[in-house]
Structure formats: structure tokens, C-alpha cells
């Protein structure tokens, strides 16, 4: 009778939990089976909160096959550990957690309540009657999902971290330490055994007397202590995932390069490249192989995906990452590109979520229909697909497959490059013309036998304006003149001594002339800024030749007092011309970086820093270092 009553109560509770839960806690078994998770929990139990937070944050970013809810849960644990250490890293981990929950349409309060009930249900199911099979837990990704018996360790960690009543990190945390400082501090501690969760304990499906789900089930066994100094490498468990926050890991990856002798690169460029690569480590999305376009913001454009491929090739060429890591990262990204949704099953959508490869709408929400495509963006992606296939022939079949999926009839039509926008559910096909992005895209498409001959011939669009005694080209209609597409033409397509090369030289020279005339550092670019309207262009000459040295934005009706010198453009011009002015640019802008996050976008004419940290900035710095290496 008692057993029957317990069965009835269990079923009622099961129905209740399933009815209120829409969370998909996929990947719990994979999480709790990870030695990194076990060690992170062990460090937390032993009061080593900072290193525990580092391991958990790294695991949440890079463990593949887990749902946003589970990834968010691990970020919460990282936040909890950092908070206990008084470390302001807690806020960053918390922000990542809330972003993951929001993507799943939930809040931490909902996840916390649901998971707490499900863990209790799982415990009852394991120790009570055979309502579910051994190791099977109700409520995970549906009424019941098979989990390994070891999944009971999650309940142990849940109690140890005190997550049942955890709200959010406390305000006022100010302590900040780099990863290297944290590991070195751990190394300086007194040798002592560290307790971990033995893999025979914390198990569902065993008699309760031998596996009570509480923190007493942690056993005390010694584990290797990470021993680090400025030249040593991280412990082996951190190598399980490609993302890493420490400078030591980047140095170790560089030291483990191939034996083939490569041309030397200056130490300044190598240091810049390693810092820039930190952005890609920090913003890697292991489920897709894509990267966030803006620091910790999981949206990317097709142009930025092309820049990601360029950055990957550069990091490999510079021996910052090994052959194995390059193949893993590039292979995953290409696999995603070969299967992700396309606008109208035709061409890549303008925006994608980096963590899921789903199309993004104008409202920054998922969309199944898409919002159109951008011709120059697709041109950049196509160029780096071709370059990747040429540099790494093993990827040629999948690069060809990616291109063959695309229906390019409307991308290149009647000799022109086109973009597609959707307004009020109506498509608007727009030609791209002029010197700069359109001509760069036309040259790129040529590598795939797409002949945009009309767009390549920019001369009908060209006018000239005398600025500081220099005859500078501008577009009579079409994009304003900045730097990026012109620097990329020389770095990626090569110099030919043609008229185009001479025009690009004048675009550089007028910026050097502005510095000589006004003492304002000038390396004009288009990109993200750290204040409203968030995206803007420092234009040398605006469309139609109307004005010079204006900051303009598609989201502002008038020019903005935000003209800025670009860190990325500074490196690009220096890689190309290597003269006194370009070296001054790099010298002045090199300090604008966070050693753990990458380079900032630049500096405004006012002297304030443009603190936006973006994929484009750091990708172009890596590419400029690769170009310098090849010269």
C-alpha cells in the first residue's frame, strides 16, 4: 500500500513539473561527466572560488551539445563562485547567464524553480519505485530523458553552491584579477589535498543509503595543482575546450607551432595578434563555430563571418593556434555555413545568431523568413571561402558545397552586384555601385566566376576633390569614402601598380596630410562605436563630394561629432606602407586594448576612447599581422 501511494504521488508530481516546465535541459549528462566540471566544483568546495569561476565560465562557453538553459546554469555557478571571491567577473558571467536564459525564453527565477523541482523529482525517481528507468530523469527536454547515473552530481553541486535561493551577484564587487594572476595565486598556496566528486558517488539509481545526495558525498582525494608562471602553460583540463582567458595559453599555443620555418614578424605585431586573438577565444560559440560580432553579444553579420575566416587563417599562419585547433574551428564553422538557413533558400541572411546560426530579424529576434541579404558582405565571405580552400585543400569540398547552396542569380545580374532588403514584406533589390565596398565585392565574386563587370568598373561613378592639395576620389553616388575596403583590396587582392592602386594611395595620403595639418591622428573607418547611434562611419569624403571629415550614420539625420581614428585601420595602413606616420598611428593606438578581451575600436577626435570591442577590429589586426608576415 505504501509503495503504491508513493508511486501515485510520484506520478502526480511528475505531471505537475512537466506541465509548468518548458525548459530543455539538454546536455546535463555531458556536463556532469566532464572532469573540468568535477574539478571546478572541487575548487569551490575548498574555497578556491576564483579558479572555480574561471573553469566554470570557460566550460559554459565551450562545452558542446548543451542547451542554453544548461549553459546559463553553469554561468550562474561561475557568477556565484566569482561573487564569493569578491571578483567583479561575477557581473560578466551573470550577464552571459541571463542572455542564455533570455534566448530560451526564460528567466533565472523560472529555471531555478523548475530545475530545483526536477532534481528533487529525479532523486525520488531513483530511490523510489521504478517509475522511470535507472538513470532516467523526468522533465529534462520533455517528460523523461535518459541521463547517466552520474547526473546526481548536479544535485550535489546545486546544494553546495546554494543555488536554490540564489538571486544574483551582490552589488559593489570591485576586485579584478587576470586569469594568470588567479592561477599563480593558486600555485602559491599551501599544498593540500583537494576534494572532488568521486565518479562512484553522487549517482542516481543507487540505494539511497550508499549515495545520499548531499555534500557529504564529496570524497577527499588529491588532484594535480596548476603550476603556472609567466612562461608556463595552463593545466591540461583547460585544453579540453578551445576558449581560454589566459595569456599563458596563447603563449603555449604559439610555442607549440609547426616546425616549418616562417618569415619573422615584429614582436609588436605578434603581441598585437595574440591580444586580438583573445577576442576570438572569448567570443567563440562552440555550438556553431561562429563568433560574436560585438564583445559578448551573440549576433553576427555575413561580413563578420568572412572576417572570422580571415582571422582564423591569420592565427594559424602566425602560429598562435596549432594545426589541430585550426582544423577543429574552421571545420565546425564551415559545417555550420553548409547547413544554416538562407534567406528565401537563396543567399545568407543579413544577420545571424552566432550561438545558434538562426536568422535574425530587424528586431534582433529570430526569424524564419529573414530580412534580405547584403551583396558586399556575401562578396567578403566568398573571397575567404576561396582563400581557405586554396590554403587548406582539405576544406575545398565543403567550401564548394557552401557556394553551390547559394542561388546567385540575383546577387550578380547584368554585370552588377545587388543587395536585397525587405520593407513591409516587400522585397527591394538594390544595385551596389561605386569605388570601395561595391568594387571590392565585385573583385571577390570574380574568384567564383561571377562576373560583375559593371560594378568592377567604378570609373563612371568617380569624382575628384582637392583636399590638402591632394586629388582625392569620391563617389558621385554610392558609399562615402573611408579606409577599410581599400586597405583590404591591397592586402587580400594584391598590388598591381594599376590606377586603382594609385587611387588607394591617395586615400591613405590625405589622411596623413590631415594629421600634418591639424595634428589629429586620422585612420578613417566604418564600424561600431560605444555610444548612440552605435554604428557610424568616419568619412573622408561623403557621397557626392558634399563634405569632408564627417562622422555619418544611417541612424542619424545629420553628421555627428564622433569622428574617430580606427585601431584596425592604423594596423592595416602600417602593414601596407610602414612609414613614419603609420608607425605613429600604431604607437598611439596600441595601448587601446584589454589583455583579456582584445583591442578597442579607436579614439575620437575629442581624445575620448571609442571603447567598442568588435570582431572587425580584432580580425583586421590579425589579418594585418599575417600580411606583414608574408612580405
Secondary structure, DSSP 8 states (H G I E B T S, - for coil): -HHHHHHHHHHHHHHHHHHH-----TTHHHHHT-HHHHHHHHHHHTT-HHHHHHHHHHHHHH-TT--HHHHHHHHHHHHHHHHHTTBTHHHHHHHHHHHHHHHTT--HHHHHHHHHHHHHHHHHHHHSSSSS-TTEEEETTEEEEE--GGGHHHHHHHHHTTGGG--S--TT--B---HHHHHHHHHTS-----EE--TTSS-TTS-GGG--SSGGG-EE---------TT----GGGGGSS----HHHHHHHHHT--SS------HHHHHHHHHHHHHHHHTEETTTTEE-SBTTB-EEEHHHHHHHHHHHHHHHHTTSS-HHHHHHHHHHHHHHHTTS--BTTTB--SEEETTT--BB-TTSSB-SS--EE-HHHHHHHHHHHHHHHHH-GGGHHHHHHHHHH---TTTEETTEEEEEEEETTEEEEEEE-STTHHHHHHHHHGGGT---HHHH--GGGEEEEEETTEEEEEESSS--B-SHHHHHIIIII----SHHHHHHHHHHHHHHHHHHHH-------EEE-SSTTSEEEEEEE-GGG--EEEEE-TT-SS-BS--EEEHHHHHHHHHHH-SHHHHHHHHHHTT-EETTTEE--EEETTS-EE---BHHHHHHHHHHHHHHHH-
